[in-house]
Amino acid sequence: MRLDVVTIFPEYLAPLNVSLVGKAAARGQLDVRIHDLRGWTHDKHNTVDDTPYGGGPGMVMKPDPWGEALDEITGSDPDAEPVIVVPTPSGRPFTQELAVELSAKPWLVFTPARYEGIDRRVIDEYASRYDVREVSIGDYVLAGGEAPVLVMVEAIARLLPGVLGNAASHQDDSFAPGPMANLLEGPVYTKPPEWRGRGIPEVLLSGHHGKIARWRRDEAFRRTTANRPDLIETADPAAYDKKDREILSILGWAPGPDGRFGRSPEVVEE
Ligand code: 6GU
């Protein structure tokens, strides 16, 4: 996979040379190219921003440097079409589903912006030529899109074949499709078997794989009901077996008129 990032802070992307993403690049599975947007300015101050039409606070990134940068980068391989990912708090949510979709693309171009964002005409222009995705990593506002690019690239890169050590490692990720969809992963333990007087749940030492799988699923329900009740409330209840319904009932959850689960009103949590 080829990854281009256009930024006014190339140093901010240095972590892409580290850890999982860095190793994938070193192995040739990822071709990461970081570009300084100011390389496509022509004035002596390398200006990339200007005041907003219509007034208001902040600055807007000028269309010219972005247009020259994106023409050069997107035109650099006449045999391939990039997907352009525009990080913005006004975008669609970045989800595991989108990470999976983008991990199947041969070429991604990221355009992290500073200031109040990029002149709209740039997005409209490239959306008329390429697949452009405006994406947000969550409901909070960051000063720029560089940290979101690090987040998105890590989520995407670990899905590439051969990047994670173990191909099964992302089979039961929280949010991955499959039997553990919409459930958060429960607690994990390793040696020593006792630490500061704290032991390991007995079942994990039993060697009984069926019981261990069931215990893990129960713990996933405990954690999800506590931390992300919305995931249970919106899940298709057809995904829940008899044992799932038992643990949900123990946790104070019951099916409503539409079959979807909600917290039973009589149960008050401490
Ligand atoms: Cl992608 N950019 C910025 N600046 N803030 C954000 C974001 C992106 N996602 C959430 N907050």
Boltz pocket constraint, residues with backbone or C-beta under 6 A from the ligand:
constraints:
  - pocket:
      binder: B
      contacts: [[A, 86], [A, 87], [A, 88], [A, 89], [A, 113], [A, 135], [A, 136], [A, 137], [A, 138], [A, 139], [A, 140], [A, 141], [A, 142], [A, 143], [A, 144], [A, 145], [A, 148]]
      max_distance: 6.0
